[in-house]
């Protein structure tokens, strides 16, 4: 039987935006999604606003997950890259909003980097999702 177990082990800090540990048990199909940025299908950046870029990134993530038969509920780990520490709070707000319907959000690592593939890109998110094996 396939199961995703999310927990915040006692002694670790907790937050609404992430779960400290996610375990996948049973026969699973893992989905590794390349870093998604705020571009449309024509590789045009959607905005220079961090909140709009963050929402666009999650829109792209959901497009990819749907193509694999998955949803945000199947995401077990994300890595978030920001080009400025000033973007931490707005990106966290968007993350909480996008995962608001989940009992527990996925595990996450947040990194501040000097730049992304294009200078106008402010945020990138890569992820791993798990669904039952076919």
Helices and strands as residue ranges (DSSP letters): E 3-7, E 21-25, E 28-36, H 50-67, G 72-74, E 75-82, G 85-87, H 88-98, E 107-112, E 123-132
